[in-house]
Amino acid sequence: MASNPLVTLHRVAKTFGHFHALRDVSLVIEPGELVCLVGPSGCGKSTLLRIIAGLTAATHGEVRYRGERLRGVNPHTAIVFQTFALFPWLTVLENVEVALAARRVEKARREARAQELVDLVGLSGFESAYPRELSGGMRQKVGFARALAVEPELLCLDEPFSALDVLSAEALRGELLELWLARSMPTQAILMVTHNIEEAVELADRIVVMAKDPGRVLAEIAVPLRHPRSRKDTAFQALVDRVYAAVTGRTGSESEVQGPAPGTGGALRRLPAAHLDALGGLVEKIAAENGRADLPRLAQLVGPDFTALAPLLEAAERLGLARVETGDIILTPLGHEYAEASIPVRKEIIAGRLLRVPLIRWIYEILQQDDNQRVDRDYFLERLLPEFGEEADSQLDVAIGWGRFADLFAYDQDSHELYLEAG
Ligand SMILES: Nc1ncnc2c1ncn2[C@@H]1O[C@H](COP(=O)(O)OP(=O)(O)OP(=O)(O)O)[C@@H](O)[C@H]1O
């Protein structure tokens, strides 16, 4: 690897008044690297990005860019935000030209260069459209084109796909990766904030896991997989497990926690009969108690019936949002992230977790393999009977409820079929 890093942070801290947003963060970004930052909401990911871009000054520590102390805005970086921040009164082409004007590119060259960038991100034909006429994915492409207009050496992306629907996010992710791997842009490194662990493993060369209170680096995990990466590969899954283990503070391996898959001979772990809608409320209550709640007290808060709480606690543990320890329940960093996330982000977090649960993954894969992506409930039931006996029906109901919550699959009450919604 090159010996001349682009970015070197040494023991960086950032305080806002008495609040420690970042403490003792050291990080190096080398040319050629795509680095992802993951961690719970509020752990300082955006602050770190802003410090590297020179938009915010560190309170302590050293920030160097190509070996030089960074002072003021870093002219070699550009940031793409989650929300697109386009000028609504300008066309696609004009939105990109603005960035070129800011870089003092001559007027005569601006239009041609803007056109090249619009073509590069796949928006040819939409030059004169206004942002309101575009889909979210297309607007974000304009955001990318505008960032690339700056010809940044370091492209900083702050959750660039999280405001998009699943399919647009997937398409745009693929396009970004293609541009990056083909070196079609002058960018030398990418630093991306994401809450989506699968996305991080798909894109990154290295994943930096952060924790909060105070914001700090918990672990750095290298991703030595070749592109294109398949989410189904064992090595891919193993890395996802490692990152989840770091964010959920787990010591046991994911397969120890989740048990074997149906039909593999081992005893299948049953799912706790919890409604995941109720999980949000539980996690919020624990977060309101600073992330650690006394179980008897929590039981009182939730209601008189502890039997209703038990499956919820088990679900929170199985999904890596919390762990039970000596009469307390403690949120993991992922649990903290969940507590503060919007509903779509919550669904995405749960979808990522559910694909680690063998019973759900098994259902999901059978549906994916089916030509119509629709399979009769009885097909699953028959195969679950030997595993769960008379509990098979209710286990399938729980699995369907969980899959529906995360939009992984749905259930047609009339035809009694499970199906994949996205097709
Ligand atoms: N200008 C500011 N003044 C005061 N506090 C701030 C300021 N900017 C950020 N913070 C606080 O610093 C902490 C870290 O914020 P930051 O936005 O970097 O976190 P994050 O990990 O990016 O979170 P998210 O995933 O929700 O975007 C938060 O608690 C936030 O409230």
The ligand as an SDF file (V2000), in Angstrom:
LIG
                    3D

 31 33  0  0  0  0  0  0  0  0999 V2000
  -22.9880   21.6520   15.6670 N   0  0  0  0  0  0  0  0  0  0  0  0
  -23.2660   20.8310   16.6790 C   0  0  0  0  0  0  0  0  0  0  0  0
  -23.5420   21.3030   17.9090 N   0  0  0  0  0  0  0  0  0  0  0  0
  -23.8090   20.4790   18.9410 C   0  0  0  0  0  0  0  0  0  0  0  0
  -23.8090   19.1470   18.8610 N   0  0  0  0  0  0  0  0  0  0  0  0
  -23.5560   18.6050   17.6640 C   0  0  0  0  0  0  0  0  0  0  0  0
  -23.2700   19.4080   16.5080 C   0  0  0  0  0  0  0  0  0  0  0  0
  -23.0310   18.5900   15.4600 N   0  0  0  0  0  0  0  0  0  0  0  0
  -23.1900   17.3260   15.9260 C   0  0  0  0  0  0  0  0  0  0  0  0
  -23.4850   17.3400   17.2480 N   0  0  0  0  0  0  0  0  0  0  0  0
  -23.6880   16.1640   18.0840 C   0  0  0  0  0  0  0  0  0  0  0  0
  -22.5730   15.3210   17.9600 O   0  0  0  0  0  0  0  0  0  0  0  0
  -22.9770   13.9530   17.9350 C   0  0  0  0  0  0  0  0  0  0  0  0
  -22.4590   13.2970   16.6790 C   0  0  0  0  0  0  0  0  0  0  0  0
  -23.2110   13.7850   15.5710 O   0  0  0  0  0  0  0  0  0  0  0  0
  -23.0360   13.2180   14.1060 P   0  0  0  0  0  0  0  0  0  0  0  0
  -24.0770   13.8560   13.2610 O   0  0  0  0  0  0  0  0  0  0  0  0
  -21.6380   13.3320   13.6900 O   0  0  0  0  0  0  0  0  0  0  0  0
  -23.3740   11.6880   14.3280 O   0  0  0  0  0  0  0  0  0  0  0  0
  -23.6520   10.5630   13.2510 P   0  0  0  0  0  0  0  0  0  0  0  0
  -22.9530    9.3560   13.7260 O   0  0  0  0  0  0  0  0  0  0  0  0
  -23.3420   11.0670   11.8980 O   0  0  0  0  0  0  0  0  0  0  0  0
  -25.2070   10.3770   13.4100 O   0  0  0  0  0  0  0  0  0  0  0  0
  -26.3060   10.0250   12.2920 P   0  0  0  0  0  0  0  0  0  0  0  0
  -26.0360    8.6200   11.8730 O   0  0  0  0  0  0  0  0  0  0  0  0
  -27.5940   10.1770   13.0570 O   0  0  0  0  0  0  0  0  0  0  0  0
  -26.1570   11.0280   11.1870 O   0  0  0  0  0  0  0  0  0  0  0  0
  -24.4920   13.9450   18.0390 C   0  0  0  0  0  0  0  0  0  0  0  0
  -24.8590   13.7050   19.3810 O   0  0  0  0  0  0  0  0  0  0  0  0
  -24.8780   15.3410   17.6240 C   0  0  0  0  0  0  0  0  0  0  0  0
  -26.0650   15.7410   18.2900 O   0  0  0  0  0  0  0  0  0  0  0  0
  1  2  1  0
  2  3  1  0
  2  7  2  0
  3  4  2  0
  4  5  1  0
  5  6  2  0
  6  7  1  0
  6 10  1  0
  7  8  1  0
  8  9  2  0
  9 10  1  0
 10 11  1  0
 11 12  1  0
 11 30  1  0
 12 13  1  0
 13 14  1  0
 13 28  1  0
 14 15  1  0
 15 16  1  0
 16 17  2  0
 16 18  1  0
 16 19  1  0
 19 20  1  0
 20 21  2  0
 20 22  1  0
 20 23  1  0
 23 24  1  0
 24 25  2  0
 24 26  1  0
 24 27  1  0
 28 29  1  0
 28 30  1  0
 30 31  1  0
M  END
$$$$
